[in-house]
């Protein structure tokens, strides 16, 4: 039985559900919030509530958006002949940070993973193929993570895209195997984009 008050224990339990947050870190955060000014705790709660109520998926690429289209899809200065396929919205943040890529994106919502029961139907593969089938794309960059699931997803997608006659490329080597695009530095991402190859 916990020695902590029920509301504190509940907060620790909820915080520990976050990625990379174990019980000790959750406890530290909970105690910090307990002694922080009430306004700070209220602002955090309101920010979380606003995030959940106002953010949705872009109807075109499935990036995060406040409106029907995300800022990237609604930007007419983007190169609409190149499509970069990523696993999650957090992955495209790294590419945007570099300024090296000016095309469009498609967010799959994950990667193929038979062990986790994630197949093509659980991803936005159908939507990707519909976008590509509508024409206008000269190149698709398969920018899935350089791990087993990301590689399997890239192979699967390349086989689907090949009959469409669209040039399909994969990010160049240099990205760490088993790494995550979200945490890759700008220079590595820039070189990976510049050195992409046919797939």
Phi and psi in degrees as GROMACS dihedral restraints (atoms count N, CA, C in turn):
[ dihedral_restraints ]
;  ai    aj    ak    al  type     phi  dphi    fc
    3     4     5     6     1   -72.9    20    10
    4     5     6     7     1   144.1    20    10
    6     7     8     9     1   -86.8    20    10
    7     8     9    10     1    -3.8    20    10
    9    10    11    12     1   -92.7    20    10
   10    11    12    13     1   152.9    20    10
   12    13    14    15     1   -61.1    20    10
   13    14    15    16     1   147.2    20    10
   15    16    17    18     1   -54.5    20    10
   16    17    18    19     1   -44.4    20    10
   18    19    20    21     1   -63.8    20    10
   19    20    21    22     1   -37.1    20    10
   21    22    23    24     1   -67.7    20    10
   22    23    24    25     1   -43.5    20    10
   24    25    26    27     1   -61.9    20    10
   25    26    27    28     1   -39.5    20    10
   27    28    29    30     1   -64.0    20    10
   28    29    30    31     1   -44.3    20    10
   30    31    32    33     1   -62.0    20    10
   31    32    33    34     1   -43.1    20    10
   33    34    35    36     1   -60.4    20    10
   34    35    36    37     1   -43.9    20    10
   36    37    38    39     1   -62.0    20    10
   37    38    39    40     1   -43.5    20    10
   39    40    41    42     1   -68.5    20    10
   40    41    42    43     1   -42.5    20    10
   42    43    44    45     1   -64.6    20    10
   43    44    45    46     1   -34.9    20    10
   45    46    47    48     1   -71.5    20    10
   46    47    48    49     1    -8.8    20    10
   48    49    50    51     1   -79.2    20    10
   49    50    51    52     1   -14.6    20    10
   51    52    53    54     1   -72.4    20    10
   52    53    54    55     1   150.7    20    10
   54    55    56    57     1   -60.6    20    10
   55    56    57    58     1   138.7    20    10
   57    58    59    60     1    65.6    20    10
   58    59    60    61     1    13.3    20    10
   60    61    62    63     1  -112.0    20    10
   61    62    63    64     1   109.5    20    10
   63    64    65    66     1   -88.4    20    10
   64    65    66    67     1  -178.2    20    10
   66    67    68    69     1   -62.0    20    10
   67    68    69    70     1   -41.8    20    10
   69    70    71    72     1   -63.8    20    10
   70    71    72    73     1   -44.3    20    10
   72    73    74    75     1   -65.2    20    10
   73    74    75    76     1   -42.6    20    10
   75    76    77    78     1   -59.8    20    10
   76    77    78    79     1   -40.5    20    10
   78    79    80    81     1   -65.0    20    10
   79    80    81    82     1   -42.1    20    10
   81    82    83    84     1   -60.9    20    10
   82    83    84    85     1   -45.0    20    10
   84    85    86    87     1   -63.7    20    10
   85    86    87    88     1   -42.6    20    10
   87    88    89    90     1   -62.2    20    10
   88    89    90    91     1   -44.8    20    10
   90    91    92    93     1   -65.5    20    10
   91    92    93    94     1   -35.7    20    10
   93    94    95    96     1   -62.2    20    10
   94    95    96    97     1   -46.9    20    10
   96    97    98    99     1   -64.2    20    10
   97    98    99   100     1   -30.6    20    10
   99   100   101   102     1   -67.2    20    10
  100   101   102   103     1   -36.3    20    10
  102   103   104   105     1   -98.1    20    10
  103   104   105   106     1    -9.7    20    10
  105   106   107   108     1   -68.5    20    10
  106   107   108   109     1   158.5    20    10
  108   109   110   111     1   -56.5    20    10
  109   110   111   112     1   144.6    20    10
  111   112   113   114     1   -55.3    20    10
  112   113   114   115     1   -36.4    20    10
  114   115   116   117     1   -61.8    20    10
  115   116   117   118     1   -37.9    20    10
  117   118   119   120     1   -65.0    20    10
  118   119   120   121     1   -44.3    20    10
  120   121   122   123     1   -65.1    20    10
  121   122   123   124     1   -40.7    20    10
  123   124   125   126     1   -65.8    20    10
  124   125   126   127     1   -42.0    20    10
  126   127   128   129     1   -62.3    20    10
  127   128   129   130     1   -39.6    20    10
  129   130   131   132     1   -63.9    20    10
  130   131   132   133     1   -45.7    20    10
  132   133   134   135     1   -61.8    20    10
  133   134   135   136     1   -41.1    20    10
  135   136   137   138     1   -67.6    20    10
  136   137   138   139     1   -38.3    20    10
  138   139   140   141     1   -63.3    20    10
  139   140   141   142     1   -41.1    20    10
  141   142   143   144     1   -65.5    20    10
  142   143   144   145     1   -43.6    20    10
  144   145   146   147     1   -63.8    20    10
  145   146   147   148     1   -43.8    20    10
  147   148   149   150     1   -63.6    20    10
  148   149   150   151     1   -41.4    20    10
  150   151   152   153     1   -56.2    20    10
  151   152   153   154     1   -48.9    20    10
  153   154   155   156     1   -69.0    20    10
  154   155   156   157     1   -30.7    20    10
  156   157   158   159     1   -88.9    20    10
  157   158   159   160     1   -26.5    20    10
  159   160   161   162     1  -105.3    20    10
  160   161   162   163     1   -22.6    20    10
  162   163   164   165     1   -91.3    20    10
  163   164   165   166     1   135.0    20    10
  165   166   167   168     1  -138.2    20    10
  166   167   168   169     1  -177.3    20    10
  168   169   170   171     1   -93.6    20    10
  169   170   171   172     1   137.8    20    10
  171   172   173   174     1   -59.2    20    10
  172   173   174   175     1   135.4    20    10
  174   175   176   177     1   -70.5    20    10
  175   176   177   178     1   -17.0    20    10
  177   178   179   180     1   -93.7    20    10
  178   179   180   181     1   -52.2    20    10
  180   181   182   183     1  -115.5    20    10
  181   182   183   184     1   -12.1    20    10
  183   184   185   186     1    73.2    20    10
  184   185   186   187     1    20.8    20    10
  186   187   188   189     1   -73.4    20    10
  187   188   189   190     1   169.5    20    10
  189   190   191   192     1   -76.9    20    10
  190   191   192   193     1   140.2    20    10
  192   193   194   195     1  -151.6    20    10
  193   194   195   196     1   157.1    20    10
  195   196   197   198     1   -93.5    20    10
  196   197   198   199     1   -26.5    20    10
  198   199   200   201     1  -112.6    20    10
  199   200   201   202     1  -173.1    20    10
  201   202   203   204     1   -57.1    20    10
  202   203   204   205     1   -42.8    20    10
  204   205   206   207     1  -112.1    20    10
  205   206   207   208     1   144.8    20    10
  207   208   209   210     1   -74.6    20    10
  208   209   210   211     1   166.2    20    10
  210   211   212   213     1   -59.3    20    10
  211   212   213   214     1   -29.2    20    10
  213   214   215   216     1   -72.5    20    10
  214   215   216   217     1   -48.3    20    10
  216   217   218   219     1   -66.1    20    10
  217   218   219   220     1   -29.1    20    10
  219   220   221   222     1   -87.8    20    10
  220   221   222   223     1    -1.7    20    10
  222   223   224   225     1   -87.9    20    10
  223   224   225   226     1   110.7    20    10
  225   226   227   228     1   -71.1    20    10
  226   227   228   229     1   -10.0    20    10
  228   229   230   231     1   -84.5    20    10
  229   230   231   232     1    -7.0    20    10
  231   232   233   234     1   -73.1    20    10
  232   233   234   235     1   149.5    20    10
  234   235   236   237     1   -77.5    20    10
  235   236   237   238     1   109.8    20    10
  237   238   239   240     1   -87.2    20    10
  238   239   240   241     1     7.6    20    10
  240   241   242   243     1   -99.0    20    10
  241   242   243   244     1    -7.3    20    10
  243   244   245   246     1  -120.3    20    10
  244   245   246   247     1   132.5    20    10
  246   247   248   249     1  -124.7    20    10
  247   248   249   250     1   123.3    20    10
  249   250   251   252     1  -102.8    20    10
  250   251   252   253     1   119.1    20    10
  252   253   254   255     1   -95.5    20    10
  253   254   255   256     1   121.7    20    10
  255   256   257   258     1  -123.0    20    10
  256   257   258   259     1   164.6    20    10
  258   259   260   261     1   -77.8    20    10
  259   260   261   262     1   -47.7    20    10
  261   262   263   264     1  -133.3    20    10
  262   263   264   265     1   157.9    20    10
  264   265   266   267     1   -56.2    20    10
  265   266   267   268     1   -33.3    20    10
  267   268   269   270     1   -64.2    20    10
  268   269   270   271     1   -25.1    20    10
  270   271   272   273     1   -68.4    20    10
  271   272   273   274     1   -37.9    20    10
  273   274   275   276     1   -73.1    20    10
  274   275   276   277     1   -19.5    20    10
  276   277   278   279     1   -58.6    20    10
  277   278   279   280     1   -41.7    20    10
  279   280   281   282     1   -62.2    20    10
  280   281   282   283     1   -43.3    20    10
  282   283   284   285     1   -64.3    20    10
  283   284   285   286     1   -42.7    20    10
  285   286   287   288     1   -64.7    20    10
  286   287   288   289     1   -34.9    20    10
  288   289   290   291     1   -62.4    20    10
  289   290   291   292     1   -34.7    20    10
  291   292   293   294     1   -72.2    20    10
  292   293   294   295     1   -30.3    20    10
  294   295   296   297     1    73.9    20    10
  295   296   297   298     1     4.9    20    10
  297   298   299   300     1   -85.1    20    10
  298   299   300   301     1   -15.5    20    10
  300   301   302   303     1  -118.5    20    10
  301   302   303   304     1   130.4    20    10
  303   304   305   306     1  -124.6    20    10
  304   305   306   307     1    17.3    20    10
  306   307   308   309     1   -91.7    20    10
  307   308   309   310     1  -160.5    20    10
  309   310   311   312     1  -101.4    20    10
  310   311   312   313     1   171.9    20    10
  312   313   314   315     1  -127.7    20    10
  313   314   315   316     1   162.4    20    10
  315   316   317   318     1  -139.4    20    10
  316   317   318   319     1   123.1    20    10
  318   319   320   321     1   -98.7    20    10
  319   320   321   322     1   117.9    20    10
  321   322   323   324     1   -73.1    20    10
  322   323   324   325     1   -32.0    20    10
  324   325   326   327     1    89.2    20    10
  325   326   327   328     1    23.6    20    10
  327   328   329   330     1   139.0    20    10
  328   329   330   331     1  -164.0    20    10
  330   331   332   333     1  -137.1    20    10
  331   332   333   334     1   157.6    20    10
  333   334   335   336     1   -60.9    20    10
  334   335   336   337     1   131.9    20    10
  336   337   338   339     1  -154.6    20    10
  337   338   339   340     1    90.9    20    10
  339   340   341   342     1   -56.5    20    10
  340   341   342   343     1   -34.9    20    10
  342   343   344   345     1   -66.6    20    10
  343   344   345   346     1   -24.5    20    10
  345   346   347   348     1  -104.7    20    10
  346   347   348   349     1    12.4    20    10
  348   349   350   351     1    58.4    20    10
  349   350   351   352     1    38.0    20    10
  351   352   353   354     1  -108.0    20    10
  352   353   354   355     1   105.8    20    10
  354   355   356   357     1  -110.5    20    10
  355   356   357   358     1  -175.9    20    10
  357   358   359   360     1   -56.9    20    10
  358   359   360   361     1   -32.6    20    10
  360   361   362   363     1   -70.8    20    10
  361   362   363   364     1   -19.9    20    10
  363   364   365   366     1   -87.3    20    10
  364   365   366   367     1    -9.4    20    10
  366   367   368   369     1  -107.0    20    10
  367   368   369   370     1   173.1    20    10
  369   370   371   372     1   -93.4    20    10
  370   371   372   373     1    49.8    20    10
  372   373   374   375     1   -74.3    20    10
  373   374   375   376     1   -43.4    20    10
  375   376   377   378     1   -58.6    20    10
  376   377   378   379     1   -43.0    20    10
  378   379   380   381     1   -66.2    20    10
  379   380   381   382     1   -37.2    20    10
  381   382   383   384     1   -61.7    20    10
  382   383   384   385     1   -48.5    20    10
  384   385   386   387     1   -64.6    20    10
  385   386   387   388     1   -34.6    20    10
  387   388   389   390     1   -65.8    20    10
  388   389   390   391     1   -41.4    20    10
  390   391   392   393     1   -62.3    20    10
  391   392   393   394     1   -46.2    20    10
  393   394   395   396     1   -66.6    20    10
  394   395   396   397     1   -36.7    20    10
  396   397   398   399     1   -68.1    20    10
  397   398   399   400     1   -22.5    20    10
  399   400   401   402     1   -76.3    20    10
  400   401   402   403     1    -8.4    20    10
  402   403   404   405     1    89.4    20    10
  403   404   405   406     1   170.7    20    10
  405   406   407   408     1    98.8    20    10
  406   407   408   409     1   -11.5    20    10
  408   409   410   411     1   -98.3    20    10
  409   410   411   412     1   132.5    20    10
  411   412   413   414     1   -98.6    20    10
  412   413   414   415     1   -25.7    20    10
  414   415   416   417     1  -147.0    20    10
  415   416   417   418     1   141.6    20    10
  417   418   419   420     1  -119.8    20    10
  418   419   420   421     1   123.3    20    10
  420   421   422   423     1   -97.2    20    10
  421   422   423   424     1   118.9    20    10
  423   424   425   426     1   -87.4    20    10
  424   425   426   427     1   100.0    20    10
  426   427   428   429     1  -109.8    20    10
  427   428   429   430     1    43.7    20    10
  429   430   431   432     1   -76.4    20    10
  430   431   432   433     1   161.0    20    10
  432   433   434   435     1   -59.7    20    10
  433   434   435   436     1   147.2    20    10
  435   436   437   438     1   -82.5    20    10
  436   437   438   439     1    54.4    20    10
  438   439   440   441     1  -125.3    20    10
  439   440   441   442     1  -177.3    20    10
  441   442   443   444     1   -59.1    20    10
  442   443   444   445     1   -47.2    20    10
  444   445   446   447     1   -66.4    20    10
  445   446   447   448     1   -41.9    20    10
  447   448   449   450     1   -64.0    20    10
  448   449   450   451     1   -40.0    20    10
  450   451   452   453     1   -66.8    20    10
  451   452   453   454     1   -42.2    20    10
  453   454   455   456     1   -62.1    20    10
  454   455   456   457     1   -39.2    20    10
  456   457   458   459     1   -65.5    20    10
  457   458   459   460     1   -43.2    20    10
  459   460   461   462     1   -62.0    20    10
  460   461   462   463     1   -43.8    20    10
  462   463   464   465     1   -61.7    20    10
  463   464   465   466     1   -46.7    20    10
  465   466   467   468     1   -59.1    20    10
  466   467   468   469     1   -48.0    20    10
  468   469   470   471     1   -66.1    20    10
  469   470   471   472     1   -39.7    20    10
  471   472   473   474     1   -61.5    20    10
  472   473   474   475     1   -36.3    20    10
  474   475   476   477     1   -68.5    20    10
  475   476   477   478     1   -34.1    20    10
  477   478   479   480     1   -73.3    20    10
  478   479   480   481     1   -36.7    20    10
  480   481   482   483     1   -80.5    20    10
  481   482   483   484     1   -31.9    20    10
  483   484   485   486     1   -49.1    20    10
  484   485   486   487     1   -47.8    20    10
  486   487   488   489     1   -61.8    20    10
  487   488   489   490     1   -18.0    20    10
  489   490   491   492     1   -78.6    20    10
  490   491   492   493     1   -12.0    20    10
  492   493   494   495     1    75.2    20    10
  493   494   495   496     1    18.1    20    10
  495   496   497   498     1   -93.4    20    10
  496   497   498   499     1   133.5    20    10
  498   499   500   501     1   -60.3    20    10
  499   500   501   502     1   127.9    20    10
  501   502   503   504     1  -117.7    20    10
  502   503   504   505     1   125.6    20    10
  504   505   506   507     1  -123.2    20    10
  505   506   507   508     1   160.9    20    10
  507   508   509   510     1  -124.4    20    10
  508   509   510   511     1   146.9    20    10
  510   511   512   513     1   -56.2    20    10
  511   512   513   514     1   143.8    20    10
  513   514   515   516     1   -65.3    20    10
  514   515   516   517     1   158.0    20    10
  516   517   518   519     1   -65.4    20    10
  517   518   519   520     1   163.5    20    10
  519   520   521   522     1   123.3    20    10
  520   521   522   523     1   -26.0    20    10
  522   523   524   525     1   -74.8    20    10
  523   524   525   526     1   139.3    20    10
  525   526   527   528     1   -66.5    20    10
  526   527   528   529     1   133.9    20    10
  528   529   530   531     1   -63.2    20    10
  529   530   531   532     1   135.6    20    10
  531   532   533   534     1    78.6    20    10
  532   533   534   535     1     5.2    20    10
  534   535   536   537     1   -84.1    20    10
  535   536   537   538     1  -177.7    20    10
  537   538   539   540     1  -129.4    20    10
  538   539   540   541     1   126.3    20    10
  540   541   542   543     1   -58.0    20    10
  541   542   543   544     1   -31.4    20    10
  543   544   545   546     1   -58.3    20    10
  544   545   546   547     1   -30.8    20    10
  546   547   548   549     1  -108.9    20    10
  547   548   549   550     1    13.0    20    10
  549   550   551   552     1   -83.5    20    10
  550   551   552   553     1   139.3    20    10
  552   553   554   555     1   -70.5    20    10
  553   554   555   556     1   161.9    20    10
  555   556   557   558     1   -60.8    20    10
  556   557   558   559     1   -44.2    20    10
  558   559   560   561     1   -62.9    20    10
  559   560   561   562     1   -43.6    20    10
  561   562   563   564     1   -63.1    20    10
  562   563   564   565     1   -42.5    20    10
  564   565   566   567     1   -65.8    20    10
  565   566   567   568     1   -40.5    20    10
  567   568   569   570     1   -62.0    20    10
  568   569   570   571     1   -47.1    20    10
  570   571   572   573     1   -64.2    20    10
  571   572   573   574     1   -37.1    20    10
  573   574   575   576     1   -64.0    20    10
  574   575   576   577     1   -40.3    20    10
  576   577   578   579     1   -66.3    20    10
  577   578   579   580     1   -45.5    20    10
  579   580   581   582     1   -65.3    20    10
  580   581   582   583     1   -33.0    20    10
  582   583   584   585     1   -98.5    20    10
  583   584   585   586     1    19.3    20    10
  585   586   587   588     1   -63.2    20    10
  586   587   588   589     1   155.0    20    10
  588   589   590   591     1  -132.6    20    10
  589   590   591   592     1   163.3    20    10
  591   592   593   594     1   -63.9    20    10
  592   593   594   595     1   147.1    20    10
